[in-house]
Amino acid sequence: MQNFYDVLKYLKRFGVYIHVGKRLWDIEMAALEVDNLYKAGVLPEKEYAQMKLVLAREHRLEERNDD
């Protein structure tokens, strides 16, 4: 898992489709969904950690671009 698109593809496997309208908001919503799937015991710890790192990086980049 290397980018935000990979995270979105993974979430679609669980029927989670995200499009809030602003990319930053989409990233934040994806982070919430990843947290919920992990808490529900659906995501393995390794994949959870990878997704959280990708989302954190994408969030930082998007905040820089938003300024």
mmCIF file of the N, C-alpha and C atoms, coordinates in Angstrom:
data_MODEL
# 
_entry.id   MODEL 
# 
loop_
_atom_site.group_PDB 
_atom_site.id 
_atom_site.type_symbol 
_atom_site.label_atom_id 
_atom_site.label_alt_id 
_atom_site.label_comp_id 
_atom_site.label_asym_id 
_atom_site.label_entity_id 
_atom_site.label_seq_id 
_atom_site.pdbx_PDB_ins_code 
_atom_site.Cartn_x 
_atom_site.Cartn_y 
_atom_site.Cartn_z 
_atom_site.occupancy 
_atom_site.B_iso_or_equiv 
_atom_site.pdbx_formal_charge 
_atom_site.auth_seq_id 
_atom_site.auth_comp_id 
_atom_site.auth_asym_id 
_atom_site.auth_atom_id 
_atom_site.pdbx_PDB_model_num 
ATOM 1   N N  . MET A 1 1  ? 0.846   -1.162 0.000  1.00 0.00 ? 1  MET A N  1 
ATOM 2   C CA . MET A 1 1  ? 0.000   0.000  0.000  1.00 0.00 ? 1  MET A CA 1 
ATOM 3   C C  . MET A 1 1  ? 0.899   1.236  0.000  1.00 0.00 ? 1  MET A C  1 
ATOM 4   N N  . GLN A 1 2  ? 0.760   2.039  -1.078 1.00 0.00 ? 2  GLN A N  1 
ATOM 5   C CA . GLN A 1 2  ? 1.701   3.139  -1.232 1.00 0.00 ? 2  GLN A CA 1 
ATOM 6   C C  . GLN A 1 2  ? 1.072   4.521  -1.305 1.00 0.00 ? 2  GLN A C  1 
ATOM 7   N N  . ASN A 1 3  ? -0.219  4.599  -1.638 1.00 0.00 ? 3  ASN A N  1 
ATOM 8   C CA . ASN A 1 3  ? -0.829  5.921  -1.761 1.00 0.00 ? 3  ASN A CA 1 
ATOM 9   C C  . ASN A 1 3  ? -2.304  5.885  -1.361 1.00 0.00 ? 3  ASN A C  1 
ATOM 10  N N  . PHE A 1 4  ? -2.906  7.060  -1.392 1.00 0.00 ? 4  PHE A N  1 
ATOM 11  C CA . PHE A 1 4  ? -4.296  7.206  -0.966 1.00 0.00 ? 4  PHE A CA 1 
ATOM 12  C C  . PHE A 1 4  ? -5.232  6.362  -1.824 1.00 0.00 ? 4  PHE A C  1 
ATOM 13  N N  . TYR A 1 5  ? -4.952  6.295  -3.112 1.00 0.00 ? 5  TYR A N  1 
ATOM 14  C CA . TYR A 1 5  ? -5.784  5.497  -4.007 1.00 0.00 ? 5  TYR A CA 1 
ATOM 15  C C  . TYR A 1 5  ? -5.775  4.023  -3.593 1.00 0.00 ? 5  TYR A C  1 
ATOM 16  N N  . ASP A 1 6  ? -4.632  3.511  -3.188 1.00 0.00 ? 6  ASP A N  1 
ATOM 17  C CA . ASP A 1 6  ? -4.538  2.120  -2.718 1.00 0.00 ? 6  ASP A CA 1 
ATOM 18  C C  . ASP A 1 6  ? -5.410  1.899  -1.485 1.00 0.00 ? 6  ASP A C  1 
ATOM 19  N N  . VAL A 1 7  ? -5.421  2.870  -0.579 1.00 0.00 ? 7  VAL A N  1 
ATOM 20  C CA . VAL A 1 7  ? -6.261  2.770  0.624  1.00 0.00 ? 7  VAL A CA 1 
ATOM 21  C C  . VAL A 1 7  ? -7.733  2.750  0.228  1.00 0.00 ? 7  VAL A C  1 
ATOM 22  N N  . LEU A 1 8  ? -8.123  3.632  -0.699 1.00 0.00 ? 8  LEU A N  1 
ATOM 23  C CA . LEU A 1 8  ? -9.517  3.667  -1.144 1.00 0.00 ? 8  LEU A CA 1 
ATOM 24  C C  . LEU A 1 8  ? -9.927  2.352  -1.798 1.00 0.00 ? 8  LEU A C  1 
ATOM 25  N N  . LYS A 1 9  ? -9.041  1.777  -2.612 1.00 0.00 ? 9  LYS A N  1 
ATOM 26  C CA . LYS A 1 9  ? -9.340  0.479  -3.239 1.00 0.00 ? 9  LYS A CA 1 
ATOM 27  C C  . LYS A 1 9  ? -9.532  -0.597 -2.177 1.00 0.00 ? 9  LYS A C  1 
ATOM 28  N N  . TYR A 1 10 ? -8.697  -0.578 -1.159 1.00 0.00 ? 10 TYR A N  1 
ATOM 29  C CA . TYR A 1 10 ? -8.803  -1.567 -0.088 1.00 0.00 ? 10 TYR A CA 1 
ATOM 30  C C  . TYR A 1 10 ? -10.123 -1.405 0.660  1.00 0.00 ? 10 TYR A C  1 
ATOM 31  N N  . LEU A 1 11 ? -10.502 -0.165 0.950  1.00 0.00 ? 11 LEU A N  1 
ATOM 32  C CA . LEU A 1 11 ? -11.750 0.085  1.669  1.00 0.00 ? 11 LEU A CA 1 
ATOM 33  C C  . LEU A 1 11 ? -12.968 -0.366 0.863  1.00 0.00 ? 11 LEU A C  1 
ATOM 34  N N  . LYS A 1 12 ? -12.892 -0.262 -0.450 1.00 0.00 ? 12 LYS A N  1 
ATOM 35  C CA . LYS A 1 12 ? -14.010 -0.685 -1.299 1.00 0.00 ? 12 LYS A CA 1 
ATOM 36  C C  . LYS A 1 12 ? -14.292 -2.174 -1.142 1.00 0.00 ? 12 LYS A C  1 
ATOM 37  N N  . ARG A 1 13 ? -13.287 -2.947 -0.788 1.00 0.00 ? 13 ARG A N  1 
ATOM 38  C CA . ARG A 1 13 ? -13.488 -4.385 -0.559 1.00 0.00 ? 13 ARG A CA 1 
ATOM 39  C C  . ARG A 1 13 ? -14.472 -4.637 0.572  1.00 0.00 ? 13 ARG A C  1 
ATOM 40  N N  . PHE A 1 14 ? -14.619 -3.646 1.454  1.00 0.00 ? 14 PHE A N  1 
ATOM 41  C CA . PHE A 1 14 ? -15.535 -3.758 2.588  1.00 0.00 ? 14 PHE A CA 1 
ATOM 42  C C  . PHE A 1 14 ? -16.810 -2.941 2.367  1.00 0.00 ? 14 PHE A C  1 
ATOM 43  N N  . GLY A 1 15 ? -16.998 -2.477 1.146  1.00 0.00 ? 15 GLY A N  1 
ATOM 44  C CA . GLY A 1 15 ? -18.188 -1.698 0.829  1.00 0.00 ? 15 GLY A CA 1 
ATOM 45  C C  . GLY A 1 15 ? -18.124 -0.261 1.303  1.00 0.00 ? 15 GLY A C  1 
ATOM 46  N N  . VAL A 1 16 ? -16.921 0.242  1.541  1.00 0.00 ? 16 VAL A N  1 
ATOM 47  C CA . VAL A 1 16 ? -16.748 1.619  2.005  1.00 0.00 ? 16 VAL A CA 1 
ATOM 48  C C  . VAL A 1 16 ? -16.314 2.480  0.820  1.00 0.00 ? 16 VAL A C  1 
ATOM 49  N N  . TYR A 1 17 ? -17.187 3.387  0.416  1.00 0.00 ? 17 TYR A N  1 
ATOM 50  C CA . TYR A 1 17 ? -16.909 4.325  -0.669 1.00 0.00 ? 17 TYR A CA 1 
ATOM 51  C C  . TYR A 1 17 ? -16.883 5.728  -0.081 1.00 0.00 ? 17 TYR A C  1 
ATOM 52  N N  . ILE A 1 18 ? -15.820 6.465  -0.391 1.00 0.00 ? 18 ILE A N  1 
ATOM 53  C CA . ILE A 1 18 ? -15.645 7.784  0.213  1.00 0.00 ? 18 ILE A CA 1 
ATOM 54  C C  . ILE A 1 18 ? -15.503 8.841  -0.875 1.00 0.00 ? 18 ILE A C  1 
ATOM 55  N N  . HIS A 1 19 ? -16.367 9.829  -0.812 1.00 0.00 ? 19 HIS A N  1 
ATOM 56  C CA . HIS A 1 19 ? -16.232 11.036 -1.633 1.00 0.00 ? 19 HIS A CA 1 
ATOM 57  C C  . HIS A 1 19 ? -16.996 12.149 -0.937 1.00 0.00 ? 19 HIS A C  1 
ATOM 58  N N  . VAL A 1 20 ? -16.285 12.926 -0.147 1.00 0.00 ? 20 VAL A N  1 
ATOM 59  C CA . VAL A 1 20 ? -16.904 14.000 0.615  1.00 0.00 ? 20 VAL A CA 1 
ATOM 60  C C  . VAL A 1 20 ? -16.904 15.289 -0.207 1.00 0.00 ? 20 VAL A C  1 
ATOM 61  N N  . GLY A 1 21 ? -15.926 15.428 -1.084 1.00 0.00 ? 21 GLY A N  1 
ATOM 62  C CA . GLY A 1 21 ? -15.883 16.602 -1.939 1.00 0.00 ? 21 GLY A CA 1 
ATOM 63  C C  . GLY A 1 21 ? -14.537 17.289 -1.964 1.00 0.00 ? 21 GLY A C  1 
ATOM 64  N N  . LYS A 1 22 ? -13.878 17.312 -0.840 1.00 0.00 ? 22 LYS A N  1 
ATOM 65  C CA . LYS A 1 22 ? -12.556 17.913 -0.741 1.00 0.00 ? 22 LYS A CA 1 
ATOM 66  C C  . LYS A 1 22 ? -11.581 16.789 -0.394 1.00 0.00 ? 22 LYS A C  1 
ATOM 67  N N  . ARG A 1 23 ? -10.435 16.755 -1.077 1.00 0.00 ? 23 ARG A N  1 
ATOM 68  C CA . ARG A 1 23 ? -9.503  15.641 -0.887 1.00 0.00 ? 23 ARG A CA 1 
ATOM 69  C C  . ARG A 1 23 ? -9.062  15.494 0.571  1.00 0.00 ? 23 ARG A C  1 
ATOM 70  N N  . LEU A 1 24 ? -8.815  16.604 1.233  1.00 0.00 ? 24 LEU A N  1 
ATOM 71  C CA . LEU A 1 24 ? -8.399  16.555 2.634  1.00 0.00 ? 24 LEU A CA 1 
ATOM 72  C C  . LEU A 1 24 ? -9.472  15.886 3.489  1.00 0.00 ? 24 LEU A C  1 
ATOM 73  N N  . TRP A 1 25 ? -10.723 16.218 3.245  1.00 0.00 ? 25 TRP A N  1 
ATOM 74  C CA . TRP A 1 25 ? -11.826 15.613 3.993  1.00 0.00 ? 25 TRP A CA 1 
ATOM 75  C C  . TRP A 1 25 ? -11.947 14.130 3.672  1.00 0.00 ? 25 TRP A C  1 
ATOM 76  N N  . ASP A 1 26 ? -11.701 13.767 2.414  1.00 0.00 ? 26 ASP A N  1 
ATOM 77  C CA . ASP A 1 26 ? -11.737 12.353 2.030  1.00 0.00 ? 26 ASP A CA 1 
ATOM 78  C C  . ASP A 1 26 ? -10.675 11.559 2.795  1.00 0.00 ? 26 ASP A C  1 
ATOM 79  N N  . ILE A 1 27 ? -9.492  12.150 2.927  1.00 0.00 ? 27 ILE A N  1 
ATOM 80  C CA . ILE A 1 27 ? -8.405  11.491 3.652  1.00 0.00 ? 27 ILE A CA 1 
ATOM 81  C C  . ILE A 1 27 ? -8.785  11.310 5.119  1.00 0.00 ? 27 ILE A C  1 
ATOM 82  N N  . GLU A 1 28 ? -9.365  12.341 5.712  1.00 0.00 ? 28 GLU A N  1 
ATOM 83  C CA . GLU A 1 28 ? -9.773  12.258 7.117  1.00 0.00 ? 28 GLU A CA 1 
ATOM 84  C C  . GLU A 1 28 ? -10.878 11.225 7.318  1.00 0.00 ? 28 GLU A C  1 
ATOM 85  N N  . MET A 1 29 ? -11.827 11.168 6.391  1.00 0.00 ? 29 MET A N  1 
ATOM 86  C CA . MET A 1 29 ? -12.903 10.179 6.487  1.00 0.00 ? 29 MET A CA 1 
ATOM 87  C C  . MET A 1 29 ? -12.345 8.763  6.326  1.00 0.00 ? 29 MET A C  1 
ATOM 88  N N  . ALA A 1 30 ? -11.398 8.596  5.418  1.00 0.00 ? 30 ALA A N  1 
ATOM 89  C CA . ALA A 1 30 ? -10.777 7.288  5.228  1.00 0.00 ? 30 ALA A CA 1 
ATOM 90  C C  . ALA A 1 30 ? -10.066 6.852  6.503  1.00 0.00 ? 30 ALA A C  1 
ATOM 91  N N  . ALA A 1 31 ? -9.402  7.785  7.181  1.00 0.00 ? 31 ALA A N  1 
ATOM 92  C CA . ALA A 1 31 ? -8.715  7.459  8.436  1.00 0.00 ? 31 ALA A CA 1 
ATOM 93  C C  . ALA A 1 31 ? -9.712  6.978  9.484  1.00 0.00 ? 31 ALA A C  1 
ATOM 94  N N  . LEU A 1 32 ? -10.870 7.624  9.546  1.00 0.00 ? 32 LEU A N  1 
ATOM 95  C CA . LEU A 1 32 ? -11.905 7.189  10.494 1.00 0.00 ? 32 LEU A CA 1 
ATOM 96  C C  . LEU A 1 32 ? -12.413 5.791  10.154 1.00 0.00 ? 32 LEU A C  1 
ATOM 97  N N  . GLU A 1 33 ? -12.628 5.536  8.881  1.00 0.00 ? 33 GLU A N  1 
ATOM 98  C CA . GLU A 1 33 ? -13.114 4.218  8.461  1.00 0.00 ? 33 GLU A CA 1 
ATOM 99  C C  . GLU A 1 33 ? -12.083 3.125  8.745  1.00 0.00 ? 33 GLU A C  1 
ATOM 100 N N  . VAL A 1 34 ? -10.813 3.435  8.509  1.00 0.00 ? 34 VAL A N  1 
ATOM 101 C CA . VAL A 1 34 ? -9.742  2.474  8.794  1.00 0.00 ? 34 VAL A CA 1 
ATOM 102 C C  . VAL A 1 34 ? -9.715  2.171  10.291 1.00 0.00 ? 34 VAL A C  1 
ATOM 103 N N  . ASP A 1 35 ? -9.846  3.200  11.119 1.00 0.00 ? 35 ASP A N  1 
ATOM 104 C CA . ASP A 1 35 ? -9.891  2.998  12.572 1.00 0.00 ? 35 ASP A CA 1 
ATOM 105 C C  . ASP A 1 35 ? -11.058 2.090  12.961 1.00 0.00 ? 35 ASP A C  1 
ATOM 106 N N  . ASN A 1 36 ? -12.221 2.350  12.382 1.00 0.00 ? 36 ASN A N  1 
ATOM 107 C CA . ASN A 1 36 ? -13.407 1.550  12.705 1.00 0.00 ? 36 ASN A CA 1 
ATOM 108 C C  . ASN A 1 36 ? -13.245 0.093  12.284 1.00 0.00 ? 36 ASN A C  1 
ATOM 109 N N  . LEU A 1 37 ? -12.681 -0.134 11.105 1.00 0.00 ? 37 LEU A N  1 
ATOM 110 C CA . LEU A 1 37 ? -12.470 -1.512 10.648 1.00 0.00 ? 37 LEU A CA 1 
ATOM 111 C C  . LEU A 1 37 ? -11.462 -2.236 11.538 1.00 0.00 ? 37 LEU A C  1 
ATOM 112 N N  . TYR A 1 38 ? -10.435 -1.519 11.981 1.00 0.00 ? 38 TYR A N  1 
ATOM 113 C CA . TYR A 1 38 ? -9.446  -2.133 12.865 1.00 0.00 ? 38 TYR A CA 1 
ATOM 114 C C  . TYR A 1 38 ? -10.065 -2.477 14.219 1.00 0.00 ? 38 TYR A C  1 
ATOM 115 N N  . LYS A 1 39 ? -10.839 -1.547 14.766 1.00 0.00 ? 39 LYS A N  1 
ATOM 116 C CA . LYS A 1 39 ? -11.493 -1.791 16.057 1.00 0.00 ? 39 LYS A CA 1 
ATOM 117 C C  . LYS A 1 39 ? -12.486 -2.943 15.980 1.00 0.00 ? 39 LYS A C  1 
ATOM 118 N N  . ALA A 1 40 ? -13.079 -3.132 14.800 1.00 0.00 ? 40 ALA A N  1 
ATOM 119 C CA . ALA A 1 40 ? -14.034 -4.224 14.605 1.00 0.00 ? 40 ALA A CA 1 
ATOM 120 C C  . ALA A 1 40 ? -13.320 -5.562 14.407 1.00 0.00 ? 40 ALA A C  1 
ATOM 121 N N  . GLY A 1 41 ? -11.990 -5.529 14.318 1.00 0.00 ? 41 GLY A N  1 
ATOM 122 C CA . GLY A 1 41 ? -11.232 -6.760 14.167 1.00 0.00 ? 41 GLY A CA 1 
ATOM 123 C C  . GLY A 1 41 ? -11.154 -7.270 12.741 1.00 0.00 ? 41 GLY A C  1 
ATOM 124 N N  . VAL A 1 42 ? -11.480 -6.420 11.790 1.00 0.00 ? 42 VAL A N  1 
ATOM 125 C CA . VAL A 1 42 ? -11.491 -6.824 10.384 1.00 0.00 ? 42 VAL A CA 1 
ATOM 126 C C  . VAL A 1 42 ? -10.121 -6.651 9.733  1.00 0.00 ? 42 VAL A C  1 
ATOM 127 N N  . LEU A 1 43 ? -9.381  -5.629 10.154 1.00 0.00 ? 43 LEU A N  1 
ATOM 128 C CA . LEU A 1 43 ? -8.070  -5.344 9.572  1.00 0.00 ? 43 LEU A CA 1 
ATOM 129 C C  . LEU A 1 43 ? -6.949  -5.928 10.418 1.00 0.00 ? 43 LEU A C  1 
ATOM 130 N N  . PRO A 1 44 ? -6.003  -6.604 9.780  1.00 0.00 ? 44 PRO A N  1 
ATOM 131 C CA . PRO A 1 44 ? -4.809  -7.039 10.512 1.00 0.00 ? 44 PRO A CA 1 
ATOM 132 C C  . PRO A 1 44 ? -3.968  -5.820 10.919 1.00 0.00 ? 44 PRO A C  1 
ATOM 133 N N  . GLU A 1 45 ? -3.220  -5.967 11.982 1.00 0.00 ? 45 GLU A N  1 
ATOM 134 C CA . GLU A 1 45 ? -2.441  -4.853 12.521 1.00 0.00 ? 45 GLU A CA 1 
ATOM 135 C C  . GLU A 1 45 ? -1.453  -4.286 11.503 1.00 0.00 ? 45 GLU A C  1 
ATOM 136 N N  . LYS A 1 46 ? -0.817  -5.154 10.726 1.00 0.00 ? 46 LYS A N  1 
ATOM 137 C CA . LYS A 1 46 ? 0.176   -4.699 9.745  1.00 0.00 ? 46 LYS A CA 1 
ATOM 138 C C  . LYS A 1 46 ? -0.468  -3.806 8.681  1.00 0.00 ? 46 LYS A C  1 
ATOM 139 N N  . GLU A 1 47 ? -1.601  -4.226 8.155  1.00 0.00 ? 47 GLU A N  1 
ATOM 140 C CA . GLU A 1 47 ? -2.285  -3.429 7.139  1.00 0.00 ? 47 GLU A CA 1 
ATOM 141 C C  . GLU A 1 47 ? -2.811  -2.127 7.733  1.00 0.00 ? 47 GLU A C  1 
ATOM 142 N N  . TYR A 1 48 ? -3.302  -2.198 8.953  1.00 0.00 ? 48 TYR A N  1 
ATOM 143 C CA . TYR A 1 48 ? -3.778  -0.994 9.646  1.00 0.00 ? 48 TYR A CA 1 
ATOM 144 C C  . TYR A 1 48 ? -2.642  0.025  9.763  1.00 0.00 ? 48 TYR A C  1 
ATOM 145 N N  . ALA A 1 49 ? -1.487  -0.426 10.201 1.00 0.00 ? 49 ALA A N  1 
ATOM 146 C CA . ALA A 1 49 ? -0.345  0.472  10.376 1.00 0.00 ? 49 ALA A CA 1 
ATOM 147 C C  . ALA A 1 49 ? 0.089   1.071  9.040  1.00 0.00 ? 49 ALA A C  1 
ATOM 148 N N  . GLN A 1 50 ? 0.116   0.253  7.991  1.00 0.00 ? 50 GLN A N  1 
ATOM 149 C CA . GLN A 1 50 ? 0.490   0.752  6.665  1.00 0.00 ? 50 GLN A CA 1 
ATOM 150 C C  . GLN A 1 50 ? -0.478  1.829  6.196  1.00 0.00 ? 50 GLN A C  1 
ATOM 151 N N  . MET A 1 51 ? -1.763  1.568  6.362  1.00 0.00 ? 51 MET A N  1 
ATOM 152 C CA . MET A 1 51 ? -2.769  2.532  5.913  1.00 0.00 ? 51 MET A CA 1 
ATOM 153 C C  . MET A 1 51 ? -2.686  3.830  6.702  1.00 0.00 ? 51 MET A C  1 
ATOM 154 N N  . LYS A 1 52 ? -2.468  3.737  7.997  1.00 0.00 ? 52 LYS A N  1 
ATOM 155 C CA . LYS A 1 52 ? -2.373  4.945  8.814  1.00 0.00 ? 52 LYS A CA 1 
ATOM 156 C C  . LYS A 1 52 ? -1.154  5.786  8.405  1.00 0.00 ? 52 LYS A C  1 
ATOM 157 N N  . LEU A 1 53 ? -0.042  5.130  8.073  1.00 0.00 ? 53 LEU A N  1 
ATOM 158 C CA . LEU A 1 53 ? 1.139   5.866  7.614  1.00 0.00 ? 53 LEU A CA 1 
ATOM 159 C C  . LEU A 1 53 ? 0.876   6.561  6.283  1.00 0.00 ? 53 LEU A C  1 
ATOM 160 N N  . VAL A 1 54 ? 0.261   5.843  5.360  1.00 0.00 ? 54 VAL A N  1 
ATOM 161 C CA . VAL A 1 54 ? -0.065  6.424  4.057  1.00 0.00 ? 54 VAL A CA 1 
ATOM 162 C C  . VAL A 1 54 ? -0.999  7.616  4.231  1.00 0.00 ? 54 VAL A C  1 
ATOM 163 N N  . LEU A 1 55 ? -2.034  7.445  5.046  1.00 0.00 ? 55 LEU A N  1 
ATOM 164 C CA . LEU A 1 55 ? -3.003  8.522  5.242  1.00 0.00 ? 55 LEU A CA 1 
ATOM 165 C C  . LEU A 1 55 ? -2.376  9.731  5.934  1.00 0.00 ? 55 LEU A C  1 
ATOM 166 N N  . ALA A 1 56 ? -1.494  9.493  6.881  1.00 0.00 ? 56 ALA A N  1 
ATOM 167 C CA . ALA A 1 56 ? -0.815  10.606 7.560  1.00 0.00 ? 56 ALA A CA 1 
ATOM 168 C C  . ALA A 1 56 ? 0.052   11.384 6.567  1.00 0.00 ? 56 ALA A C  1 
ATOM 169 N N  . ARG A 1 57 ? 0.770   10.658 5.718  1.00 0.00 ? 57 ARG A N  1 
ATOM 170 C CA . ARG A 1 57 ? 1.615   11.316 4.713  1.00 0.00 ? 57 ARG A CA 1 
ATOM 171 C C  . ARG A 1 57 ? 0.767   12.122 3.728  1.00 0.00 ? 57 ARG A C  1 
ATOM 172 N N  . GLU A 1 58 ? -0.295  11.504 3.226  1.00 0.00 ? 58 GLU A N  1 
ATOM 173 C CA . GLU A 1 58 ? -1.171  12.188 2.271  1.00 0.00 ? 58 GLU A CA 1 
ATOM 174 C C  . GLU A 1 58 ? -1.822  13.417 2.905  1.00 0.00 ? 58 GLU A C  1 
ATOM 175 N N  . HIS A 1 59 ? -2.178  13.314 4.185  1.00 0.00 ? 59 HIS A N  1 
ATOM 176 C CA . HIS A 1 59 ? -2.798  14.439 4.892  1.00 0.00 ? 59 HIS A CA 1 
ATOM 177 C C  . HIS A 1 59 ? -1.812  15.601 4.988  1.00 0.00 ? 59 HIS A C  1 
ATOM 178 N N  . ARG A 1 60 ? -0.568  15.296 5.349  1.00 0.00 ? 60 ARG A N  1 
ATOM 179 C CA . ARG A 1 60 ? 0.468   16.334 5.425  1.00 0.00 ? 60 ARG A CA 1 
ATOM 180 C C  . ARG A 1 60 ? 0.668   17.015 4.070  1.00 0.00 ? 60 ARG A C  1 
ATOM 181 N N  . LEU A 1 61 ? 0.773   16.206 3.018  1.00 0.00 ? 61 LEU A N  1 
ATOM 182 C CA . LEU A 1 61 ? 0.979   16.759 1.679  1.00 0.00 ? 61 LEU A CA 1 
ATOM 183 C C  . LEU A 1 61 ? -0.194  17.629 1.247  1.00 0.00 ? 61 LEU A C  1 
ATOM 184 N N  . GLU A 1 62 ? -1.382  17.187 1.536  1.00 0.00 ? 62 GLU A N  1 
ATOM 185 C CA . GLU A 1 62 ? -2.574  17.937 1.143  1.00 0.00 ? 62 GLU A CA 1 
ATOM 186 C C  . GLU A 1 62 ? -2.678  19.248 1.919  1.00 0.00 ? 62 GLU A C  1 
ATOM 187 N N  . GLU A 1 63 ? -2.310  19.235 3.191  1.00 0.00 ? 63 GLU A N  1 
ATOM 188 C CA . GLU A 1 63 ? -2.325  20.476 3.971  1.00 0.00 ? 63 GLU A CA 1 
ATOM 189 C C  . GLU A 1 63 ? -1.331  21.485 3.415  1.00 0.00 ? 63 GLU A C  1 
ATOM 190 N N  . ARG A 1 64 ? -0.172  21.006 2.985  1.00 0.00 ? 64 ARG A N  1 
ATOM 191 C CA . ARG A 1 64 ? 0.824   21.901 2.383  1.00 0.00 ? 64 ARG A CA 1 
ATOM 192 C C  . ARG A 1 64 ? 0.300   22.496 1.082  1.00 0.00 ? 64 ARG A C  1 
ATOM 193 N N  . ASN A 1 65 ? -0.361  21.671 0.278  1.00 0.00 ? 65 ASN A N  1 
ATOM 194 C CA . ASN A 1 65 ? -0.886  22.132 -1.009 1.00 0.00 ? 65 ASN A CA 1 
ATOM 195 C C  . ASN A 1 65 ? -2.075  23.060 -0.838 1.00 0.00 ? 65 ASN A C  1 
ATOM 196 N N  . ASP A 1 66 ? -2.761  22.934 0.281  1.00 0.00 ? 66 ASP A N  1 
ATOM 197 C CA . ASP A 1 66 ? -3.965  23.728 0.535  1.00 0.00 ? 66 ASP A CA 1 
ATOM 198 C C  . ASP A 1 66 ? -3.631  25.173 0.900  1.00 0.00 ? 66 ASP A C  1 
ATOM 199 N N  . ASP A 1 67 ? -2.412  25.392 1.397  1.00 0.00 ? 67 ASP A N  1 
ATOM 200 C CA . ASP A 1 67 ? -2.017  26.746 1.836  1.00 0.00 ? 67 ASP A CA 1 
ATOM 201 C C  . ASP A 1 67 ? -1.831  27.692 0.695  1.00 0.00 ? 67 ASP A C  1 
# 
